[in-house]
């Protein structure tokens, strides 16, 4: 997840370390409660919008 959910994440490549996502955050999950909190937070920050085929089409992608 981006530190600012309105910013688009950029995929970059470093010759020494390989492909990475600029400004991506990662978390160490210590409990099932914390896992649920992160999932809920990610779901709340996803963007959806209507298309001709789907009223609730995802306008973003999520990896977990």
Predicted model as a PDB file, atoms N, CA, C, CB and O in Angstrom, pLDDT in the B-factor column:
MODEL        1                                                                  
ATOM      1  N   UNK A   1       0.854  -1.159   0.000  1.00 49.00           N  
ATOM      2  CA  UNK A   1       0.000   0.000   0.000  1.00 49.00           C  
ATOM      3  C   UNK A   1       0.897   1.217   0.000  1.00 49.00           C  
ATOM      4  CB  UNK A   1      -0.970   0.000   1.211  1.00 49.00           C  
ATOM      5  O   UNK A   1       1.940   1.235   0.653  1.00 49.00           O  
ATOM      6  N   UNK A   2       0.497   2.206  -0.715  1.00 47.00           N  
ATOM      7  CA  UNK A   2       1.247   3.453  -0.768  1.00 47.00           C  
ATOM      8  C   UNK A   2       1.059   4.200   0.545  1.00 47.00           C  
ATOM      9  CB  UNK A   2       0.797   4.326  -1.970  1.00 47.00           C  
ATOM     10  O   UNK A   2       0.021   4.071   1.194  1.00 47.00           O  
ATOM     11  N   UNK A   3       2.055   4.973   0.933  1.00 51.00           N  
ATOM     12  CA  UNK A   3       1.925   5.798   2.137  1.00 51.00           C  
ATOM     13  C   UNK A   3       0.776   6.784   1.987  1.00 51.00           C  
ATOM     14  CB  UNK A   3       3.235   6.550   2.425  1.00 51.00           C  
ATOM     15  O   UNK A   3       0.108   7.105   2.970  1.00 51.00           O  
ATOM     16  N   UNK A   4       0.536   7.267   0.776  1.00 55.00           N  
ATOM     17  CA  UNK A   4      -0.599   8.137   0.480  1.00 55.00           C  
ATOM     18  C   UNK A   4      -1.434   7.411  -0.556  1.00 55.00           C  
ATOM     19  CB  UNK A   4      -0.142   9.565  -0.031  1.00 55.00           C  
ATOM     20  O   UNK A   4      -0.994   7.252  -1.694  1.00 55.00           O  
ATOM     21  N   UNK A   5      -2.625   6.969  -0.191  1.00 54.00           N  
ATOM     22  CA  UNK A   5      -3.421   6.114  -1.074  1.00 54.00           C  
ATOM     23  C   UNK A   5      -3.830   6.803  -2.374  1.00 54.00           C  
ATOM     24  CB  UNK A   5      -4.656   5.648  -0.348  1.00 54.00           C  
ATOM     25  O   UNK A   5      -4.253   6.126  -3.311  1.00 54.00           O  
ATOM     26  N   UNK A   6      -3.717   8.122  -2.457  1.00 60.00           N  
ATOM     27  CA  UNK A   6      -4.072   8.819  -3.690  1.00 60.00           C  
ATOM     28  C   UNK A   6      -2.924   8.820  -4.701  1.00 60.00           C  
ATOM     29  CB  UNK A   6      -4.484  10.248  -3.377  1.00 60.00           C  
ATOM     30  O   UNK A   6      -3.134   9.109  -5.879  1.00 60.00           O  
ATOM     31  N   UNK A   7      -1.708   8.497  -4.242  1.00 66.00           N  
ATOM     32  CA  UNK A   7      -0.561   8.439  -5.141  1.00 66.00           C  
ATOM     33  C   UNK A   7      -0.525   7.114  -5.883  1.00 66.00           C  
ATOM     34  CB  UNK A   7       0.741   8.646  -4.365  1.00 66.00           C  
ATOM     35  O   UNK A   7      -0.841   6.064  -5.322  1.00 66.00           O  
ATOM     36  N   UNK A   8      -0.143   7.173  -7.133  1.00 75.00           N  
ATOM     37  CA  UNK A   8       0.021   5.952  -7.918  1.00 75.00           C  
ATOM     38  C   UNK A   8       1.390   5.371  -7.616  1.00 75.00           C  
ATOM     39  CB  UNK A   8      -0.144   6.227  -9.446  1.00 75.00           C  
ATOM     40  O   UNK A   8       2.377   6.103  -7.549  1.00 75.00           O  
ATOM     41  N   UNK A   9       1.452   4.072  -7.435  1.00 78.00           N  
ATOM     42  CA  UNK A   9       2.731   3.417  -7.202  1.00 78.00           C  
ATOM     43  C   UNK A   9       3.431   3.198  -8.537  1.00 78.00           C  
ATOM     44  CB  UNK A   9       2.540   2.072  -6.451  1.00 78.00           C  
ATOM     45  O   UNK A   9       2.789   2.892  -9.541  1.00 78.00           O  
ATOM     46  N   UNK A  10       4.738   3.355  -8.541  1.00 89.00           N  
ATOM     47  CA  UNK A  10       5.514   3.214  -9.759  1.00 89.00           C  
ATOM     48  C   UNK A  10       6.419   1.992  -9.656  1.00 89.00           C  
ATOM     49  CB  UNK A  10       6.340   4.483 -10.028  1.00 89.00           C  
ATOM     50  O   UNK A  10       7.088   1.784  -8.644  1.00 89.00           O  
ATOM     51  N   UNK A  11       6.431   1.192 -10.711  1.00 92.00           N  
ATOM     52  CA  UNK A  11       7.328   0.035 -10.770  1.00 92.00           C  
ATOM     53  C   UNK A  11       8.653   0.522 -11.341  1.00 92.00           C  
ATOM     54  CB  UNK A  11       6.718  -1.139 -11.642  1.00 92.00           C  
ATOM     55  O   UNK A  11       8.691   1.161 -12.392  1.00 92.00           O  
ATOM     56  N   UNK A  12       9.727   0.214 -10.643  1.00 94.00           N  
ATOM     57  CA  UNK A  12      11.064   0.637 -11.047  1.00 94.00           C  
ATOM     58  C   UNK A  12      11.974  -0.586 -11.122  1.00 94.00           C  
ATOM     59  CB  UNK A  12      11.638   1.695 -10.058  1.00 94.00           C  
ATOM     60  O   UNK A  12      11.622  -1.673 -10.664  1.00 94.00           O  
ATOM     61  N   UNK A  13      13.137  -0.384 -11.704  1.00 95.00           N  
ATOM     62  CA  UNK A  13      14.126  -1.463 -11.764  1.00 95.00           C  
ATOM     63  C   UNK A  13      15.483  -0.922 -11.373  1.00 95.00           C  
ATOM     64  CB  UNK A  13      14.181  -2.096 -13.175  1.00 95.00           C  
ATOM     65  O   UNK A  13      15.920   0.117 -11.867  1.00 95.00           O  
ATOM     66  N   UNK A  14      16.142  -1.635 -10.484  1.00 93.00           N  
ATOM     67  CA  UNK A  14      17.492  -1.317 -10.057  1.00 93.00           C  
ATOM     68  C   UNK A  14      18.410  -2.405 -10.609  1.00 93.00           C  
ATOM     69  CB  UNK A  14      17.595  -1.209  -8.491  1.00 93.00           C  
ATOM     70  O   UNK A  14      18.142  -3.584 -10.378  1.00 93.00           O  
ATOM     71  N   UNK A  15      19.470  -2.066 -11.319  1.00 94.00           N  
ATOM     72  CA  UNK A  15      20.349  -3.082 -11.903  1.00 94.00           C  
ATOM     73  C   UNK A  15      20.934  -4.040 -10.868  1.00 94.00           C  
ATOM     74  CB  UNK A  15      21.471  -2.411 -12.650  1.00 94.00           C  
ATOM     75  O   UNK A  15      21.222  -5.194 -11.186  1.00 94.00           O  
ATOM     76  N   UNK A  16      21.113  -3.572  -9.634  1.00 95.00           N  
ATOM     77  CA  UNK A  16      21.720  -4.406  -8.596  1.00 95.00           C  
ATOM     78  C   UNK A  16      20.714  -5.263  -7.830  1.00 95.00           C  
ATOM     79  CB  UNK A  16      22.462  -3.536  -7.629  1.00 95.00           C  
ATOM     80  O   UNK A  16      21.017  -6.400  -7.468  1.00 95.00           O  
ATOM     81  N   UNK A  17      19.520  -4.724  -7.581  1.00 92.00           N  
ATOM     82  CA  UNK A  17      18.556  -5.444  -6.740  1.00 92.00           C  
ATOM     83  C   UNK A  17      17.324  -5.936  -7.483  1.00 92.00           C  
ATOM     84  CB  UNK A  17      18.122  -4.566  -5.620  1.00 92.00           C  
ATOM     85  O   UNK A  17      16.559  -6.733  -6.939  1.00 92.00           O  
ATOM     86  N   UNK A  18      17.114  -5.479  -8.713  1.00 94.00           N  
ATOM     87  CA  UNK A  18      15.981  -5.947  -9.501  1.00 94.00           C  
ATOM     88  C   UNK A  18      14.781  -5.014  -9.444  1.00 94.00           C  
ATOM     89  CB  UNK A  18      15.573  -7.305  -9.037  1.00 94.00           C  
ATOM     90  O   UNK A  18      14.905  -3.832  -9.123  1.00 94.00           O  
ATOM     91  N   UNK A  19      13.627  -5.568  -9.760  1.00 95.00           N  
ATOM     92  CA  UNK A  19      12.379  -4.800  -9.852  1.00 95.00           C  
ATOM     93  C   UNK A  19      11.839  -4.518  -8.452  1.00 95.00           C  
ATOM     94  CB  UNK A  19      11.322  -5.563 -10.697  1.00 95.00           C  
ATOM     95  O   UNK A  19      11.889  -5.374  -7.569  1.00 95.00           O  
ATOM     96  N   UNK A  20      11.322  -3.301  -8.264  1.00 91.00           N  
ATOM     97  CA  UNK A  20      10.716  -2.925  -6.992  1.00 91.00           C  
ATOM     98  C   UNK A  20       9.611  -1.907  -7.245  1.00 91.00           C  
ATOM     99  CB  UNK A  20      11.779  -2.352  -6.015  1.00 91.00           C  
ATOM    100  O   UNK A  20       9.517  -1.341  -8.334  1.00 91.00           O  
ATOM    101  N   UNK A  21       8.781  -1.680  -6.243  1.00 89.00           N  
ATOM    102  CA  UNK A  21       7.701  -0.699  -6.328  1.00 89.00           C  
ATOM    103  C   UNK A  21       8.081   0.479  -5.442  1.00 89.00           C  
ATOM    104  CB  UNK A  21       6.317  -1.318  -5.897  1.00 89.00           C  
ATOM    105  O   UNK A  21       8.243   0.333  -4.231  1.00 89.00           O  
ATOM    106  N   UNK A  22       8.220   1.655  -6.063  1.00 89.00           N  
ATOM    107  CA  UNK A  22       8.611   2.860  -5.337  1.00 89.00           C  
ATOM    108  C   UNK A  22       7.540   3.236  -4.316  1.00 89.00           C  
ATOM    109  CB  UNK A  22       8.855   4.026  -6.314  1.00 89.00           C  
ATOM    110  O   UNK A  22       6.348   3.225  -4.623  1.00 89.00           O  
ATOM    111  N   UNK A  23       7.970   3.565  -3.111  1.00 82.00           N  
ATOM    112  CA  UNK A  23       7.110   4.010  -2.006  1.00 82.00           C  
ATOM    113  C   UNK A  23       6.142   2.948  -1.502  1.00 82.00           C  
ATOM    114  CB  UNK A  23       6.330   5.208  -2.435  1.00 82.00           C  
ATOM    115  O   UNK A  23       5.167   3.282  -0.830  1.00 82.00           O  
ATOM    116  N   UNK A  24       6.384   1.688  -1.806  1.00 81.00           N  
ATOM    117  CA  UNK A  24       5.531   0.615  -1.298  1.00 81.00           C  
ATOM    118  C   UNK A  24       5.818   0.389   0.183  1.00 81.00           C  
ATOM    119  CB  UNK A  24       5.750  -0.694  -2.101  1.00 81.00           C  
ATOM    120  O   UNK A  24       6.975   0.408   0.603  1.00 81.00           O  
ATOM    121  N   UNK A  25       4.789   0.180   0.957  1.00 77.00           N  
ATOM    122  CA  UNK A  25       4.937  -0.126   2.379  1.00 77.00           C  
ATOM    123  C   UNK A  25       4.800  -1.620   2.581  1.00 77.00           C  
ATOM    124  CB  UNK A  25       3.893   0.640   3.232  1.00 77.00           C  
ATOM    125  O   UNK A  25       4.054  -2.283   1.860  1.00 77.00           O  
ATOM    126  N   UNK A  26       5.516  -2.152   3.560  1.00 80.00           N  
ATOM    127  CA  UNK A  26       5.303  -3.542   3.932  1.00 80.00           C  
ATOM    128  C   UNK A  26       5.197  -3.627   5.445  1.00 80.00           C  
ATOM    129  CB  UNK A  26       6.446  -4.451   3.401  1.00 80.00           C  
ATOM    130  O   UNK A  26       5.726  -2.788   6.175  1.00 80.00           O  
ATOM    131  N   UNK A  27       4.508  -4.648   5.891  1.00 84.00           N  
ATOM    132  CA  UNK A  27       4.212  -4.782   7.305  1.00 84.00           C  
ATOM    133  C   UNK A  27       4.520  -6.197   7.765  1.00 84.00           C  
ATOM    134  CB  UNK A  27       2.746  -4.427   7.590  1.00 84.00           C  
ATOM    135  O   UNK A  27       4.324  -7.162   7.027  1.00 84.00           O  
ATOM    136  N   UNK A  28       5.001  -6.304   8.985  1.00 92.00           N  
ATOM    137  CA  UNK A  28       5.125  -7.602   9.641  1.00 92.00           C  
ATOM    138  C   UNK A  28       3.859  -7.775  10.477  1.00 92.00           C  
ATOM    139  CB  UNK A  28       6.447  -7.702  10.531  1.00 92.00           C  
ATOM    140  O   UNK A  28       3.588  -6.983  11.380  1.00 92.00           O  
ATOM    141  N   UNK A  29       3.099  -8.802  10.172  1.00 94.00           N  
ATOM    142  CA  UNK A  29       1.843  -9.062  10.875  1.00 94.00           C  
ATOM    143  C   UNK A  29       2.135  -9.946  12.088  1.00 94.00           C  
ATOM    144  CB  UNK A  29       0.793  -9.738   9.927  1.00 94.00           C  
ATOM    145  O   UNK A  29       2.761 -10.999  11.968  1.00 94.00           O  
ATOM    146  N   UNK A  30       1.675  -9.502  13.244  1.00 96.00           N  
ATOM    147  CA  UNK A  30       1.969 -10.213  14.488  1.00 96.00           C  
ATOM    148  C   UNK A  30       0.761 -10.951  15.076  1.00 96.00           C  
ATOM    149  CB  UNK A  30       2.498  -9.242  15.503  1.00 96.00           C  
ATOM    150  O   UNK A  30       0.906 -11.753  15.998  1.00 96.00           O  
ATOM    151  N   UNK A  31      -0.437 -10.671  14.531  1.00 97.00           N  
ATOM    152  CA  UNK A  31      -1.615 -11.333  15.093  1.00 97.00           C  
ATOM    153  C   UNK A  31      -2.718 -11.384  14.040  1.00 97.00           C  
ATOM    154  CB  UNK A  31      -2.112 -10.597  16.373  1.00 97.00           C  
ATOM    155  O   UNK A  31      -2.663 -10.682  13.030  1.00 97.00           O  
ATOM    156  N   UNK A  32      -3.701 -12.212  14.287  1.00 96.00           N  
ATOM    157  CA  UNK A  32      -4.835 -12.294  13.369  1.00 96.00           C  
ATOM    158  C   UNK A  32      -5.638 -10.994  13.379  1.00 96.00           C  
ATOM    159  CB  UNK A  32      -5.741 -13.481  13.739  1.00 96.00           C  
ATOM    160  O   UNK A  32      -6.226 -10.621  12.364  1.00 96.00           O  
ATOM    161  N   UNK A  33      -5.665 -10.305  14.516  1.00 97.00           N  
ATOM    162  CA  UNK A  33      -6.360  -9.018  14.596  1.00 97.00           C  
ATOM    163  C   UNK A  33      -5.682  -7.990  13.699  1.00 97.00           C  
ATOM    164  CB  UNK A  33      -6.401  -8.511  16.053  1.00 97.00           C  
ATOM    165  O   UNK A  33      -6.348  -7.257  12.968  1.00 97.00           O  
ATOM    166  N   UNK A  34      -4.355  -7.940  13.759  1.00 95.00           N  
ATOM    167  CA  UNK A  34      -3.612  -7.003  12.922  1.00 95.00           C  
ATOM    168  C   UNK A  34      -3.778  -7.345  11.445  1.00 95.00           C  
ATOM    169  CB  UNK A  34      -2.128  -7.006  13.302  1.00 95.00           C  
ATOM    170  O   UNK A  34      -3.859  -6.446  10.608  1.00 95.00           O  
ATOM    171  N   UNK A  35      -3.829  -8.623  11.122  1.00 94.00           N  
ATOM    172  CA  UNK A  35      -4.051  -9.053   9.746  1.00 94.00           C  
ATOM    173  C   UNK A  35      -5.394  -8.536   9.244  1.00 94.00           C  
ATOM    174  CB  UNK A  35      -3.990 -10.590   9.640  1.00 94.00           C  
ATOM    175  O   UNK A  35      -5.485  -7.993   8.143  1.00 94.00           O  
ATOM    176  N   UNK A  36      -6.420  -8.704  10.043  1.00 94.00           N  
ATOM    177  CA  UNK A  36      -7.751  -8.226   9.644  1.00 94.00           C  
ATOM    178  C   UNK A  36      -7.768  -6.707   9.478  1.00 94.00           C  
ATOM    179  CB  UNK A  36      -8.805  -8.651  10.681  1.00 94.00           C  
ATOM    180  O   UNK A  36      -8.364  -6.195   8.531  1.00 94.00           O  
ATOM    181  N   UNK A  37      -7.124  -5.991  10.387  1.00 94.00           N  
ATOM    182  CA  UNK A  37      -7.070  -4.531  10.288  1.00 94.00           C  
ATOM    183  C   UNK A  37      -6.418  -4.082   8.979  1.00 94.00           C  
ATOM    184  CB  UNK A  37      -6.303  -3.948  11.480  1.00 94.00           C  
ATOM    185  O   UNK A  37      -6.900  -3.149   8.336  1.00 94.00           O  
ATOM    186  N   UNK A  38      -5.333  -4.734   8.584  1.00 90.00           N  
ATOM    187  CA  UNK A  38      -4.647  -4.371   7.335  1.00 90.00           C  
ATOM    188  C   UNK A  38      -5.520  -4.695   6.122  1.00 90.00           C  
ATOM    189  CB  UNK A  38      -3.293  -5.110   7.226  1.00 90.00           C  
ATOM    190  O   UNK A  38      -5.564  -3.920   5.167  1.00 90.00           O  
ATOM    191  N   UNK A  39      -6.204  -5.818   6.154  1.00 89.00           N  
ATOM    192  CA  UNK A  39      -7.098  -6.166   5.051  1.00 89.00           C  
ATOM    193  C   UNK A  39      -8.235  -5.153   4.914  1.00 89.00           C  
ATOM    194  CB  UNK A  39      -7.670  -7.571   5.257  1.00 89.00           C  
ATOM    195  O   UNK A  39      -8.559  -4.726   3.806  1.00 89.00           O  
ATOM    196  N   UNK A  40      -8.832  -4.774   6.030  1.00 90.00           N  
ATOM    197  CA  UNK A  40      -9.932  -3.806   6.016  1.00 90.00           C  
ATOM    198  C   UNK A  40      -9.427  -2.455   5.511  1.00 90.00           C  
ATOM    199  CB  UNK A  40     -10.556  -3.659   7.432  1.00 90.00           C  
ATOM    200  O   UNK A  40     -10.081  -1.813   4.690  1.00 90.00           O  
ATOM    201  N   UNK A  41      -8.269  -2.026   5.999  1.00 87.00           N  
ATOM    202  CA  UNK A  41      -7.699  -0.744   5.572  1.00 87.00           C  
ATOM    203  C   UNK A  41      -7.436  -0.752   4.068  1.00 87.00           C  
ATOM    204  CB  UNK A  41      -6.392  -0.446   6.342  1.00 87.00           C  
ATOM    205  O   UNK A  41      -7.741   0.224   3.382  1.00 87.00           O  
ATOM    206  N   UNK A  42      -6.877  -1.835   3.555  1.00 82.00           N  
ATOM    207  CA  UNK A  42      -6.630  -1.943   2.120  1.00 82.00           C  
ATOM    208  C   UNK A  42      -7.918  -1.913   1.311  1.00 82.00           C  
ATOM    209  CB  UNK A  42      -5.871  -3.214   1.820  1.00 82.00           C  
ATOM    210  O   UNK A  42      -7.988  -1.266   0.266  1.00 82.00           O  
ATOM    211  N   UNK A  43      -8.933  -2.614   1.795  1.00 82.00           N  
ATOM    212  CA  UNK A  43     -10.221  -2.626   1.091  1.00 82.00           C  
ATOM    213  C   UNK A  43     -10.846  -1.240   1.062  1.00 82.00           C  
ATOM    214  CB  UNK A  43     -11.184  -3.617   1.750  1.00 82.00           C  
ATOM    215  O   UNK A  43     -11.419  -0.837   0.050  1.00 82.00           O  
ATOM    216  N   UNK A  44     -10.739  -0.508   2.166  1.00 81.00           N  
ATOM    217  CA  UNK A  44     -11.303   0.846   2.230  1.00 81.00           C  
ATOM    218  C   UNK A  44     -10.601   1.796   1.254  1.00 81.00           C  
ATOM    219  CB  UNK A  44     -11.198   1.396   3.661  1.00 81.00           C  
ATOM    220  O   UNK A  44     -11.218   2.740   0.762  1.00 81.00           O  
ATOM    221  N   UNK A  45      -9.335   1.558   0.974  1.00 76.00           N  
ATOM    222  CA  UNK A  45      -8.563   2.451   0.111  1.00 76.00           C  
ATOM    223  C   UNK A  45      -8.623   2.071  -1.358  1.00 76.00           C  
ATOM    224  CB  UNK A  45      -7.136   2.473   0.554  1.00 76.00           C  
ATOM    225  O   UNK A  45      -8.060   2.783  -2.188  1.00 76.00           O  
ATOM    226  N   UNK A  46      -9.278   0.985  -1.707  1.00 74.00           N  
ATOM    227  CA  UNK A  46      -9.395   0.601  -3.117  1.00 74.00           C  
ATOM    228  C   UNK A  46     -10.383   1.522  -3.818  1.00 74.00           C  
ATOM    229  CB  UNK A  46      -9.842  -0.879  -3.255  1.00 74.00           C  
ATOM    230  O   UNK A  46     -11.364   1.976  -3.229  1.00 74.00           O  
ATOM    231  N   UNK A  47     -10.105   1.782  -5.061  1.00 69.00           N  
ATOM    232  CA  UNK A  47     -10.976   2.643  -5.859  1.00 69.00           C  
ATOM    233  C   UNK A  47     -11.880   1.786  -6.736  1.00 69.00           C  
ATOM    234  CB  UNK A  47     -10.144   3.622  -6.726  1.00 69.00           C  
ATOM    235  O   UNK A  47     -11.410   0.850  -7.382  1.00 69.00           O  
ATOM    236  N   UNK A  48     -13.165   2.098  -6.764  1.00 67.00           N  
ATOM    237  CA  UNK A  48     -14.119   1.417  -7.644  1.00 67.00           C  
ATOM    238  C   UNK A  48     -14.909   2.464  -8.406  1.00 67.00           C  
ATOM    239  CB  UNK A  48     -15.073   0.483  -6.837  1.00 67.00           C  
ATOM    240  O   UNK A  48     -15.052   3.601  -7.956  1.00 67.00           O  
ATOM    241  N   UNK A  49     -15.417   2.073  -9.556  1.00 71.00           N  
ATOM    242  CA  UNK A  49     -16.208   2.978 -10.362  1.00 71.00           C  
ATOM    243  C   UNK A  49     -16.996   2.198 -11.391  1.00 71.00           C  
ATOM    244  CB  UNK A  49     -15.323   4.017 -11.038  1.00 71.00           C  
ATOM    245  O   UNK A  49     -16.687   1.043 -11.682  1.00 71.00           O  
ATOM    246  N   UNK A  50     -17.993   2.820 -11.928  1.00 70.00           N  
ATOM    247  CA  UNK A  50     -18.867   2.160 -12.900  1.00 70.00           C  
ATOM    248  C   UNK A  50     -18.215   2.111 -14.280  1.00 70.00           C  
ATOM    249  CB  UNK A  50     -20.218   2.883 -12.982  1.00 70.00           C  
ATOM    250  O   UNK A  50     -17.523   3.041 -14.696  1.00 70.00           O  
ATOM    251  N   UNK A  51     -18.456   1.002 -14.976  1.00 72.00           N  
ATOM    252  CA  UNK A  51     -18.117   0.875 -16.389  1.00 72.00           C  
ATOM    253  C   UNK A  51     -19.383   0.442 -17.111  1.00 72.00           C  
ATOM    254  CB  UNK A  51     -16.938  -0.148 -16.622  1.00 72.00           C  
ATOM    255  O   UNK A  51     -20.411   0.210 -16.475  1.00 72.00           O  
ATOM    256  N   UNK A  52     -19.318   0.332 -18.407  1.00 72.00           N  
ATOM    257  CA  UNK A  52     -20.487  -0.095 -19.180  1.00 72.00           C  
ATOM    258  C   UNK A  52     -20.893  -1.522 -18.828  1.00 72.00           C  
ATOM    259  CB  UNK A  52     -20.201   0.013 -20.680  1.00 72.00           C  
ATOM    260  O   UNK A  52     -22.060  -1.887 -18.972  1.00 72.00           O  
ATOM    261  N   UNK A  53     -19.939  -2.335 -18.369  1.00 74.00           N  
ATOM    262  CA  UNK A  53     -20.211  -3.746 -18.079  1.00 74.00           C  
ATOM    263  C   UNK A  53     -20.411  -4.060 -16.591  1.00 74.00           C  
ATOM    264  CB  UNK A  53     -19.086  -4.581 -18.603  1.00 74.00           C  
ATOM    265  O   UNK A  53     -20.969  -5.100 -16.243  1.00 74.00           O  
ATOM    266  N   UNK A  54     -19.957  -3.163 -15.722  1.00 72.00           N  
ATOM    267  CA  UNK A  54     -19.941  -3.492 -14.306  1.00 72.00           C  
ATOM    268  C   UNK A  54     -20.088  -2.207 -13.479  1.00 72.00           C  
ATOM    269  CB  UNK A  54     -18.633  -4.246 -13.932  1.00 72.00           C  
ATOM    270  O   UNK A  54     -19.264  -1.301 -13.604  1.00 72.00           O  
ATOM    271  N   UNK A  55     -21.107  -2.120 -12.653  1.00 72.00           N  
ATOM    272  CA  UNK A  55     -21.334  -0.921 -11.847  1.00 72.00           C  
ATOM    273  C   UNK A  55     -20.297  -0.732 -10.743  1.00 72.00           C  
ATOM    274  CB  UNK A  55     -22.705  -0.976 -11.237  1.00 72.00           C  
ATOM    275  O   UNK A  55     -20.034   0.396 -10.326  1.00 72.00           O  
ATOM    276  N   UNK A  56     -19.710  -1.827 -10.268  1.00 68.00           N  
ATOM    277  CA  UNK A  56     -18.730  -1.749  -9.180  1.00 68.00           C  
ATOM    278  C   UNK A  56     -17.367  -2.261  -9.621  1.00 68.00           C  
ATOM    279  CB  UNK A  56     -19.216  -2.542  -7.968  1.00 68.00           C  
ATOM    280  O   UNK A  56     -16.719  -3.003  -8.883  1.00 68.00           O  
ATOM    281  N   UNK A  57     -16.934  -1.884 -10.791  1.00 68.00           N  
ATOM    282  CA  UNK A  57     -15.658  -2.340 -11.331  1.00 68.00           C  
ATOM    283  C   UNK A  57     -14.499  -1.767 -10.502  1.00 68.00           C  
ATOM    284  CB  UNK A  57     -15.520  -1.928 -12.821  1.00 68.00           C  
ATOM    285  O   UNK A  57     -14.521  -0.601 -10.108  1.00 68.00           O  
ATOM    286  N   UNK A  58     -13.507  -2.594 -10.250  1.00 63.00           N  
ATOM    287  CA  UNK A  58     -12.330  -2.136  -9.533  1.00 63.00           C  
ATOM    288  C   UNK A  58     -11.503  -1.215 -10.412  1.00 63.00           C  
ATOM    289  CB  UNK A  58     -11.489  -3.323  -9.060  1.00 63.00           C  
ATOM    290  O   UNK A  58     -11.229  -1.533 -11.569  1.00 63.00           O  
ATOM    291  N   UNK A  59     -11.111  -0.094  -9.874  1.00 62.00           N  
ATOM    292  CA  UNK A  59     -10.240   0.848 -10.598  1.00 62.00           C  
ATOM    293  C   UNK A  59      -8.817   0.748 -10.055  1.00 62.00           C  
ATOM    294  CB  UNK A  59     -10.771   2.312 -10.471  1.00 62.00           C  
ATOM    295  O   UNK A  59      -7.969   1.584 -10.365  1.00 62.00           O  
ATOM    296  N   UNK A  60      -8.560  -0.275  -9.246  1.00 66.00           N  
ATOM    297  CA  UNK A  60      -7.237  -0.474  -8.671  1.00 66.00           C  
ATOM    298  C   UNK A  60      -6.980  -1.975  -8.542  1.00 66.00           C  
ATOM    299  CB  UNK A  60      -7.113   0.238  -7.286  1.00 66.00           C  
ATOM    300  O   UNK A  60      -7.868  -2.802  -8.748  1.00 66.00           O  
ATOM    301  N   UNK A  61      -5.747  -2.291  -8.199  1.00 66.00           N  
ATOM    302  CA  UNK A  61      -5.370  -3.690  -7.984  1.00 66.00           C  
ATOM    303  C   UNK A  61      -4.846  -3.834  -6.562  1.00 66.00           C  
ATOM    304  CB  UNK A  61      -4.298  -4.161  -9.027  1.00 66.00           C  
ATOM    305  O   UNK A  61      -4.343  -2.884  -5.963  1.00 66.00           O  
ATOM    306  N   UNK A  62      -4.977  -5.024  -6.054  1.00 68.00           N  
ATOM    307  CA  UNK A  62      -4.537  -5.271  -4.691  1.00 68.00           C  
ATOM    308  C   UNK A  62      -3.787  -6.596  -4.640  1.00 68.00           C  
ATOM    309  CB  UNK A  62      -5.736  -5.278  -3.713  1.00 68.00           C  
ATOM    310  O   UNK A  62      -4.226  -7.590  -5.218  1.00 68.00           O  
ATOM    311  N   UNK A  63      -2.661  -6.604  -3.948  1.00 69.00           N  
ATOM    312  CA  UNK A  63      -1.902  -7.829  -3.700  1.00 69.00           C  
ATOM    313  C   UNK A  63      -1.827  -8.024  -2.200  1.00 69.00           C  
ATOM    314  CB  UNK A  63      -0.469  -7.768  -4.338  1.00 69.00           C  
ATOM    315  O   UNK A  63      -1.631  -7.076  -1.439  1.00 69.00           O  
ATOM    316  N   UNK A  64      -1.987  -9.276  -1.788  1.00 68.00           N  
ATOM    317  CA  UNK A  64      -1.861  -9.542  -0.354  1.00 68.00           C  
ATOM    318  C   UNK A  64      -1.117 -10.832  -0.182  1.00 68.00           C  
ATOM    319  CB  UNK A  64      -3.242  -9.605   0.346  1.00 68.00           C  
ATOM    320  O   UNK A  64      -0.887 -11.267   0.946  1.00 68.00           O  
TER     321      UNK A  64                                                      
ENDMDL                                                                          
END                                                                             
